[in-house]
Amino acid sequence: MEDDFSEHSKTLSPADKEKLEIQNSRLISEHKAKMLELEARKHWDLFYKRNENRFFKDRHWTTREFQDLINDAGTSKRILFEIGCGVGNFIFPLLEEKLNFDVIACDFSSKAVEILKNDPKYDPNSIKAFQCDITTPDVFSIIPINNVDIATLIFVLSAIHPNNFHQTLRNIYDLLKPGGVLLFRDYGLYDMAQLRFKAGHKISDNFYMRQDGTRSYYFSVDYIGSLLKKSGFEVISNCYIHRRTVNRKDNIDVPRIFVQCKAVKPFG
Ligand SMILES: C[S@@+](CC[C@H](N)C(=O)[O-])C[C@H]1O[C@@H](n2cnc3c(N)ncnc32)[C@H](O)[C@@H]1O
């Protein structure tokens, strides 16, 4: 299914506007929001205990969307750091393409990392995976600064509290070599999953709790663009992606909205 790139998210219909109004009628209490933050790791661990590697589809679109993954200028191996790797739906298809990478991968959830490492496709010669909260400085005890050629953040920043967006991007910036690239894809503003939340699920602007306690933010291109710039990046591309998820067997045909960016750590 082809992606449609755009500068615009979605024009809200009166029914969409009403859905967003209803969400505002009952927000999550401050206490509950604090608990969700404190227990964020536990909720992701439970998610992976329940779903193991059956939930996310393998991401076979990544080399099509992100040419930087293929454009290998030199002969030496590049270091790719996949943040929030989950159970490998991004990494394993990428490694199948036999690109010249050493892959480092981290996830908040130790259960996800355990499932990833137990996968027969996990080859410790080409992947090094570890548990880590990317919002903290812990990552620097594993990866030195100015070390990474390509960092990937695929449907991960949305799972992090907005108060930690800047620190997360700053940590990634510090890990990248000058000239290193961040590839980003995540949920876009007014995606159908955002409009579907009922009252009692909204935490703050564009930030929601799912039924299972995991959380999700929906990004506008303006907001992610300004976050990247504030963290020191030069934004090379930044747009909405409109895509239909079609499953004829289950009679599903839904429009999705994602945001996709490429940002570079400038030299000097
Ligand atoms: C929606 S999943 C996406 C997984 C994977 N990137 C993919 O595309 O299939 C979000 C992932 O972000 C991870 N995550 C959430 N908060 C994180 C944090 N603070 N540091 C590192 N990973 C985090 C979760 O554990 C989860 O595996």
The ligand as a Gaussian input file, in Angstrom:
#p B3LYP/6-31G(d) Opt

LIG

0 1
 C        4.497000       1.302000      19.981000
 S        5.903000       0.386000      20.541000
 C        6.914000       0.407000      19.093000
 C        7.942000      -0.688000      19.058000
 C        8.878000      -0.707000      17.838000
 N        9.628000       0.524000      17.691000
 C        8.102000      -0.968000      16.567000
 O        8.046000      -0.096000      15.721000
 O        7.539000      -2.060000      16.435000
 C        6.656000       1.546000      21.628000
 C        7.908000       1.007000      22.296000
 O        8.556000       2.077000      23.008000
 C        9.107000       1.537000      24.182000
 N        9.327000       2.650000      25.135000
 C        8.398000       3.365000      25.808000
 N        8.986000       4.275000      26.594000
 C       10.324000       4.143000      26.410000
 C       11.468000       4.769000      26.985000
 N       11.331000       5.744000      27.896000
 N       12.707000       4.352000      26.613000
 C       12.845000       3.349000      25.685000
 N       11.786000       2.715000      25.112000
 C       10.550000       3.102000      25.467000
 C        8.039000       0.554000      24.663000
 O        8.526000      -0.372000      25.606000
 C        7.619000      -0.079000      23.343000
 O        8.395000      -1.214000      23.057000

